[in-house]
Amino acid sequence: MVDEVRVLRLLRAVTDALSQLTAEATADSNRRSDPMWLPGVKYTFITAIEACVDIAQHMCSSEGWGPPADNGDAIRLLGVHQVLSPEVADAMRRAVGFRNVLVHEYVAVSDDIVVARLNELGDLTTFVRSVARYVGEAL
C-alpha cells in the first residue's frame, strides 16, 4: 500500500521546487549574473526530479510493480500502471536523464539547456497532479 503521507510530502517538495524554478525563469540579468544563480537552478532541478524518482520507486515497491531496472524504468512503470499518461511517463524519463547529466556530467552540461528547461516545467507539474490524483488527494 502506498504511504500517502510520504508521497504527499515528496509531492510538496516538487511543488515547492517548481515554484522556485518558475520564479527563476523570469530572473533578470542582474540576478542571473550572481555566480550562485545557475548552480542553484541546477540543484533545484536535481532535487525536484529526485523527489519524483523517490515517489516512483516507492510506488513500484508498495504496489508490487517492480523491481524497476533503474530510475527511468520506475517512471516507465508509472505509465504502464496508468498513474501517468504515456506522454508524461516518456517526458519524465527524459527528465530523469536530464537529472543524471546534471549529477554525473555537470561540467559538460550546456547552461543554455538548463536555462531553456526553466520554460519547460509542464512535465513536472503534470507528474505532481497525476500522482496526487492516484493517491486520492488534490494539491
C-alpha positions in Angstrom: 0.0 0.0 0.0 1.3 3.5 -0.9 2.3 5.6 2.0 0.2 8.6 1.3 2.0 10.8 3.8 5.4 10.0 2.3 4.2 10.6 -1.2 2.4 13.8 -0.4 5.5 15.1 1.5 7.6 14.4 -1.6 5.0 16.0 -3.9 5.1 19.1 -1.8 8.9 19.2 -2.2 8.4 19.0 -6.0 5.7 21.7 -5.9 8.0 24.0 -3.8 10.9 23.4 -6.3 8.5 24.2 -9.2 7.6 27.5 -7.6 11.3 28.4 -7.3 12.1 27.3 -10.8 9.1 29.2 -12.2 10.3 32.4 -10.4 13.8 31.9 -11.7 12.5 31.6 -15.3 11.9 35.3 -15.3 15.0 36.3 -13.4 16.6 39.5 -14.7 20.2 39.7 -16.0 21.4 41.1 -12.6 20.1 38.1 -10.8 21.4 35.7 -13.4 24.9 37.3 -13.1 25.1 36.1 -9.5 27.6 33.2 -9.6 25.3 31.1 -7.4 22.2 31.5 -9.6 22.9 28.8 -12.2 24.2 26.2 -9.7 21.1 27.0 -7.6 18.8 26.3 -10.5 20.7 23.1 -11.3 20.4 21.9 -7.7 16.7 22.7 -7.6 16.1 20.7 -10.8 18.1 17.8 -9.3 16.1 17.7 -6.1 12.8 18.1 -7.8 13.4 15.2 -10.2 15.0 13.1 -7.5 11.8 13.5 -5.4 9.8 12.3 -8.5 12.1 9.3 -8.7 11.7 8.6 -5.0 7.9 8.6 -5.4 8.1 6.3 -8.4 10.4 3.8 -6.7 8.2 3.8 -3.6 5.1 3.3 -5.6 6.6 0.5 -7.6 7.7 -1.2 -4.4 4.5 -0.7 -2.4 2.2 -1.6 -5.3 4.2 -4.7 -6.3 5.1 -3.3 -9.8 8.9 -3.8 -9.5 11.6 -4.1 -9.1 12.4 -1.5 -11.7 15.6 -1.9 -13.6 16.6 1.7 -12.9 15.1 5.1 -12.1 13.8 5.7 -15.6 12.2 2.3 -15.5 10.4 3.2 -12.3 8.9 6.2 -14.1 8.0 3.9 -17.1 6.1 1.6 -14.7 4.0 4.5 -13.5 3.0 4.9 -17.1 2.3 1.2 -17.6 0.1 1.2 -14.5 -1.7 4.4 -15.7 -0.6 6.6 -12.9 1.0 8.8 -15.7 -0.1 9.1 -19.3 2.3 7.5 -21.7 3.4 11.0 -22.8 4.1 12.2 -19.3 5.9 9.0 -18.5 8.1 9.5 -21.5 8.8 13.2 -20.7 9.6 12.3 -17.1 12.0 9.6 -18.2 13.8 12.3 -20.2 13.7 14.4 -17.0 15.5 11.6 -15.2 18.1 11.6 -17.9 18.5 15.4 -17.5 19.0 14.9 -13.8 21.6 12.2 -14.4 23.5 14.5 -16.7 23.3 17.3 -14.1 24.6 15.0 -11.4 27.2 12.9 -13.2 28.3 15.1 -16.1 27.9 18.6 -14.6 30.9 20.0 -16.2 29.6 19.2 -19.7 26.1 20.5 -19.2 25.2 23.3 -21.5 24.0 26.3 -19.5 21.7 27.2 -22.3 19.9 23.8 -22.0 19.4 24.3 -18.3 18.0 27.9 -18.7 15.7 26.7 -21.6 14.4 23.9 -19.3 13.1 26.6 -16.9 10.4 27.3 -19.5 9.5 23.6 -19.8 8.2 22.6 -16.4 4.9 21.1 -17.6 6.0 17.5 -17.2 6.9 18.0 -13.6 3.6 19.8 -12.9 1.6 17.1 -14.6 3.6 14.4 -12.7 2.5 16.1 -9.4 -1.1 16.3 -10.4 -1.2 12.7 -11.7 0.4 11.1 -8.7 -1.8 13.2 -6.3 -4.9 12.0 -8.2 -3.7 8.4 -7.9 -3.2 8.6 -4.1 -6.6 10.3 -3.8 -5.5 13.8 -2.9 -5.8 17.1 -4.7 -2.9 19.5 -4.4 
